[in-house]
Amino acid sequence: MTRLLVVHHSPTPAVQSIADAVLAGTNHEAIEGVEIVERQALEATVDDVLSADGYLLGTTANFGYISGALKHFFDTTFNATHEVTAKRPFSYWIHGGYDTTGAENAIKSITTGYGWSLVADPLVFTGEVDDAHLERATELGASVAALLME
């Protein structure tokens, strides 16, 4: 069985609804042979990263950057994992109030350092979370999980 690690920082009900939609997609009935492991960004460990075959990352855009929680995840796992996990598939979602440019640039830069391979178009947007965003989040989760099916 392959393992998909979903690491996110979802501090508000609106942002949690995005994470919930992503997770609903990863658990779609058509997805078989993929274990989904969800971790809050401040709780994810080196072992979580090493034992996963793919990754979905979620964050808010805060003051033009990724959340401090997701940055902490990267800071605490990078040295022990980046060489071993290179080329593994990943994607991400970012929600911001006004601008996501800095947060998206940070995700791209950091995951390039890990050597991970972007396998699905990320979900990046500002403003209110609506049904169309949640549908895209569900599709994102399902897409990445489906790529990991054995």
C-alpha positions in Angstrom: 0.0 0.0 0.0 1.3 3.5 -0.8 1.0 6.4 1.6 -0.1 10.0 0.9 0.9 12.5 3.5 -1.4 15.5 3.8 0.2 18.3 5.8 -1.7 21.5 6.3 -2.2 24.6 8.5 -5.9 25.3 8.6 -6.6 27.8 11.4 -10.1 29.0 10.4 -13.3 27.2 9.5 -13.1 28.4 5.9 -9.5 27.1 5.4 -10.4 23.9 7.3 -13.2 23.4 4.7 -10.6 23.4 2.0 -8.5 20.7 3.9 -11.7 18.7 4.4 -12.5 18.8 0.7 -9.0 17.8 -0.2 -9.2 14.9 2.2 -12.6 13.9 0.8 -11.0 13.7 -2.6 -8.2 11.5 -1.3 -10.8 9.2 0.2 -13.0 8.9 -2.9 -14.4 5.4 -3.4 -12.4 5.0 -6.6 -9.1 5.4 -4.7 -7.7 2.0 -3.7 -4.4 1.0 -2.2 -3.5 4.4 -0.8 -3.3 5.1 2.9 -4.0 8.7 3.7 -2.1 10.2 6.6 -3.2 13.7 7.7 -1.0 15.8 9.9 -1.3 19.4 11.1 1.8 21.2 10.0 3.1 21.6 13.6 2.7 17.9 14.2 4.2 16.3 11.1 7.6 14.6 11.6 10.6 13.4 9.7 9.2 9.8 10.0 5.9 11.0 8.4 7.8 12.4 5.4 10.1 9.4 5.0 7.3 6.9 5.2 5.1 8.7 2.6 5.2 8.1 -1.2 3.6 11.5 -2.0 2.6 14.7 -0.4 -0.3 17.3 -0.4 0.5 20.5 1.4 -1.9 23.2 2.5 -1.4 26.7 3.9 -2.8 30.1 4.3 -0.9 33.1 2.8 0.1 35.2 5.8 1.8 38.6 5.3 2.9 37.5 1.9 4.3 34.2 2.9 3.4 30.6 3.8 2.1 30.1 7.3 4.7 29.8 10.1 3.4 26.4 10.9 4.1 25.0 7.4 7.5 26.8 7.4 8.2 25.0 10.7 7.3 21.7 9.0 9.8 22.4 6.2 12.5 23.6 8.6 12.3 20.5 10.8 12.1 17.9 8.1 14.3 19.2 5.2 17.8 18.0 6.2 16.8 14.5 7.1 14.5 13.9 4.2 15.2 15.9 1.0 17.7 13.5 -0.5 15.7 10.4 0.2 12.4 11.8 -1.0 13.6 13.5 -4.2 11.3 13.0 -7.2 8.3 12.0 -5.0 5.0 13.5 -6.2 3.3 16.4 -4.6 0.9 19.3 -5.0 -0.5 22.0 -2.7 -3.2 24.5 -2.0 -2.9 28.1 -0.7 -5.6 30.4 0.4 -5.0 34.1 1.0 -7.0 37.1 1.9 -5.4 39.4 -0.7 -2.3 38.1 -2.3 -0.7 34.6 -2.5 2.3 35.5 -4.7 4.9 35.3 -1.9 3.4 32.1 -0.5 3.4 30.4 -3.8 6.9 31.4 -4.6 8.0 30.0 -1.2 6.3 26.7 -1.8 7.9 26.4 -5.3 11.3 27.3 -3.9 11.2 25.0 -0.9 9.8 22.0 -2.8 12.4 22.5 -5.5 15.0 22.1 -2.7 13.3 18.8 -1.7 13.4 17.8 -5.3 9.7 16.8 -5.3 7.8 16.6 -8.5 4.6 18.7 -9.0 2.0 16.3 -10.3 -1.3 18.2 -10.2 -2.1 21.9 -10.7 -2.2 23.5 -7.3 -5.2 25.3 -6.0 -4.2 28.9 -5.2 -6.8 31.7 -4.6 -7.8 34.7 -2.6 -11.1 35.8 -1.1 -14.1 33.8 0.1 -14.1 30.1 -0.2 -17.0 29.0 -2.4 -18.3 25.8 -3.8 -16.1 26.0 -6.9 -13.0 26.2 -4.7 -14.1 23.2 -2.7 -14.8 21.2 -5.8 -11.3 22.0 -7.1 -9.9 21.0 -3.7 -11.7 17.7 -3.9 -10.3 17.1 -7.4 -6.8 18.0 -6.2 -7.0 15.4 -3.4 -8.4 12.7 -5.7 -5.8 13.5 -8.5 -2.8 13.1 -6.3 -4.2 10.0 -4.5 -5.0 8.4 -7.8 -1.5 8.9 -9.0 -0.3 6.8 -6.0 -2.6 3.9 -6.5 -0.8 0.6 -6.7 
